[in-house]
């Protein structure tokens, strides 16, 4: 027997687009995703657009400038016992952030096991890795500014756009890492205090999403700015 087109066969539920409209206009949760996690994904998506614009602008400046671009291996090298080691500090910084992603993943795992002691400890360790990264970045900046004389508006080693690109991109990322250190520390303290015992430890995974994003962005910055 033919059914009314507005209802699904054998039920009184609206069919097709009417089902979607009904769900979205009611108090029913349309997608089985917690709001905190959904909002974090939206934030990270918007942040992805910003970093993409920065890196795209950097590539455009890099290929269009007529003035020679400084060699990153020489600019970011460190002298160890009288020997210049290319990208040594940058390599350590990259290893530091990649390691922090591992400790953050473990924190999420222990969070879902409701082992708040280990989850909080691993989040504090992750935040410490982030603080070390920011400290090394501050050393890198001071070396370029004081020893090399690089500024956002000038660069004695070549193209003047180098300083503007470097300070803008790494500074914006460093700001994200610094905010992440504060964020992880606050969440870790609340986890350790037992504030999420009733609600669950989904907040640890949400914090982990942010931290993994920051680490992934650094991989792209490392590839585009330091290796190219």
C-alpha positions as CSV (number, residue, x, y, z in Angstrom):
1,X,0.0,0.0,0.0
2,X,1.3,3.4,-0.8
3,X,2.5,5.5,2.1
4,X,2.1,9.2,2.5
5,X,5.2,10.8,1.1
6,X,5.7,12.8,4.3
7,X,6.2,9.7,6.4
8,X,8.6,6.8,6.4
9,X,7.2,3.4,5.5
10,X,5.6,1.6,8.4
11,X,6.2,4.5,10.9
12,X,4.8,7.9,11.8
13,X,8.2,9.6,11.5
14,X,8.7,12.2,8.8
15,X,10.8,11.0,5.9
16,X,13.7,12.5,3.9
17,X,14.5,16.2,4.4
18,X,11.6,16.5,6.9
19,X,13.5,14.3,9.3
20,X,16.5,16.5,9.1
21,X,14.5,19.7,9.6
22,X,12.6,18.1,12.6
23,X,15.9,17.0,14.2
24,X,17.6,20.4,13.8
25,X,14.6,22.4,15.0
26,X,14.0,20.3,18.1
27,X,16.1,19.9,21.3
28,X,17.4,16.6,20.1
29,X,21.2,16.2,19.7
30,X,21.6,16.0,15.9
31,X,25.2,14.6,15.9
32,X,26.5,12.4,18.6
33,X,29.5,14.7,19.3
34,X,29.9,16.6,22.6
35,X,29.7,20.3,22.2
36,X,33.1,20.9,23.8
37,X,34.7,18.6,21.2
38,X,32.7,20.1,18.3
39,X,33.6,23.7,19.3
40,X,37.3,22.7,19.5
41,X,37.2,21.3,16.0
42,X,35.6,24.5,14.7
43,X,38.3,26.5,16.4
44,X,41.0,24.4,15.0
45,X,39.5,24.6,11.5
46,X,39.5,28.4,11.7
47,X,43.1,28.4,13.0
48,X,44.1,26.1,10.1
49,X,42.9,28.8,7.7
50,X,45.0,31.4,9.5
51,X,48.2,29.3,9.4
52,X,47.5,28.4,5.8
53,X,47.3,32.1,4.9
54,X,50.6,32.7,6.7
55,X,52.5,29.9,5.0
56,X,51.0,30.7,1.6
57,X,52.0,34.3,2.0
58,X,55.5,33.2,3.0
59,X,55.8,31.0,0.0
60,X,54.7,33.8,-2.3
61,X,57.3,36.2,-0.8
62,X,60.0,33.6,-0.9
63,X,59.6,32.9,-4.7
64,X,58.9,36.5,-5.7
65,X,61.7,38.4,-4.0
66,X,64.6,39.4,-6.2
67,X,67.0,39.6,-3.2
68,X,68.7,36.4,-2.2
69,X,67.0,34.5,0.7
70,X,69.2,33.6,3.7
71,X,70.2,30.0,3.9
72,X,68.2,28.5,6.9
73,X,71.0,26.0,7.6
74,X,73.4,28.8,8.2
75,X,71.1,31.2,9.9
76,X,69.8,28.7,12.4
77,X,73.0,26.8,13.0
78,X,74.6,26.5,16.4
79,X,78.3,26.3,17.3
80,X,79.1,23.2,19.3
81,X,82.8,23.0,20.4
82,X,83.8,25.3,17.6
83,X,81.8,23.3,14.9
84,X,78.7,24.8,13.3
85,X,75.9,22.3,13.4
86,X,73.0,23.2,11.0
87,X,69.5,23.4,12.4
88,X,70.6,21.8,15.7
89,X,68.3,23.9,17.9
90,X,65.4,23.6,15.5
91,X,65.9,19.8,15.5
92,X,65.8,19.7,19.3
93,X,62.7,21.9,19.3
94,X,61.0,19.6,16.8
95,X,61.9,16.5,18.8
96,X,60.6,18.2,22.0
97,X,57.1,18.8,20.5
98,X,56.8,15.4,18.9
99,X,57.7,13.8,22.2
100,X,55.0,16.0,23.9
101,X,52.4,14.6,21.5
102,X,53.3,11.1,22.8
103,X,52.9,12.1,26.4
104,X,49.6,13.9,25.6
105,X,48.3,10.8,23.9
106,X,49.1,8.7,27.0
107,X,47.3,11.3,29.1
108,X,44.2,10.9,27.0
109,X,44.4,7.1,27.4
110,X,44.7,7.3,31.1
111,X,42.0,9.9,31.3
112,X,39.5,7.5,29.7
113,X,40.6,4.9,32.2
114,X,39.8,7.4,34.9
115,X,43.3,7.2,36.2
116,X,43.4,10.8,37.1
117,X,46.8,10.7,38.8
118,X,48.7,9.5,35.7
119,X,46.6,11.5,33.3
120,X,47.3,14.7,35.3
121,X,51.0,13.8,35.6
122,X,51.4,13.2,31.9
123,X,49.6,16.5,31.1
124,X,52.0,18.4,33.4
125,X,54.9,16.7,31.6
126,X,53.4,17.7,28.2
127,X,53.0,21.3,29.5
128,X,56.7,21.2,30.6
129,X,57.7,20.1,27.1
130,X,55.8,23.0,25.8
131,X,57.5,25.4,28.2
132,X,60.9,24.1,27.1
133,X,59.9,24.7,23.5
134,X,58.9,28.3,24.2
135,X,62.2,28.8,26.1
136,X,64.2,27.5,23.1
137,X,62.2,29.7,20.8
138,X,63.0,32.7,23.0
139,X,66.7,31.9,22.7
140,X,66.4,31.5,19.0
141,X,64.7,34.9,18.7
142,X,67.3,36.6,20.9
143,X,70.1,35.2,18.9
144,X,68.7,36.5,15.6
145,X,67.8,39.9,17.1
146,X,71.0,40.6,19.2
147,X,73.7,38.7,17.3
148,X,72.4,38.8,13.7
149,X,70.5,42.1,13.8
150,X,67.4,40.7,12.2
151,X,64.2,42.8,12.6
152,X,60.7,42.5,11.1
153,X,61.5,45.4,8.8
154,X,65.2,44.6,7.9
155,X,67.6,41.7,7.5
156,X,71.4,42.2,7.1
157,X,71.7,38.7,5.7
158,X,69.5,39.2,2.6
159,X,65.8,39.6,1.8
160,X,64.2,42.0,4.2
161,X,61.0,40.0,4.1
162,X,62.8,37.2,6.0
163,X,62.5,38.9,9.4
164,X,58.8,39.7,8.9
165,X,57.9,36.2,7.8
166,X,60.0,34.5,10.5
167,X,58.7,36.6,13.5
168,X,55.1,36.6,12.3
169,X,54.8,32.8,11.7
170,X,57.0,31.5,14.6
171,X,55.6,34.2,16.9
172,X,52.0,33.2,16.2
173,X,52.8,29.6,16.7
174,X,54.7,30.3,19.9
175,X,51.7,32.1,21.2
176,X,49.6,29.0,20.6
177,X,52.2,26.9,22.4
178,X,52.3,29.3,25.4
179,X,48.4,29.3,25.6
180,X,48.5,25.5,25.4
181,X,50.9,25.3,28.3
182,X,48.5,27.4,30.4
183,X,45.5,25.4,29.2
184,X,47.0,22.0,29.9
185,X,48.2,23.1,33.3
186,X,44.8,24.3,34.3
187,X,43.1,21.2,33.0
188,X,45.7,18.9,34.7
189,X,45.1,20.6,38.1
190,X,41.4,20.2,37.8
191,X,41.8,16.5,36.8
192,X,44.1,15.9,39.7
193,X,41.5,17.6,42.0
194,X,38.8,15.3,40.7
195,X,36.6,17.9,39.2
196,X,35.7,15.7,36.2
197,X,34.8,12.5,38.2
198,X,31.1,12.9,37.5
199,X,31.3,14.4,34.0
200,X,34.0,12.1,32.7
201,X,37.5,13.0,31.3
202,X,36.5,14.0,27.8
203,X,38.1,17.4,28.5
204,X,41.5,15.6,28.4
205,X,40.9,14.5,24.9
206,X,39.7,18.0,23.9
207,X,42.9,19.5,25.3
208,X,44.8,16.8,23.4
209,X,43.2,17.8,20.1
210,X,44.5,21.3,20.6
211,X,48.0,20.2,21.5
212,X,48.3,17.7,18.6
213,X,47.1,20.5,16.3
214,X,49.9,22.8,17.6
215,X,52.4,20.1,17.1
216,X,51.2,19.3,13.5
217,X,51.4,23.0,12.6
218,X,55.0,23.1,13.8
219,X,55.9,20.2,11.5
220,X,54.6,22.3,8.5
221,X,56.5,25.3,9.7
222,X,59.6,23.2,10.1
223,X,59.3,21.8,6.5
224,X,58.4,25.1,4.9
225,X,60.6,27.6,6.7
226,X,63.6,25.7,7.9
227,X,64.1,23.0,5.3
228,X,63.1,24.9,2.1
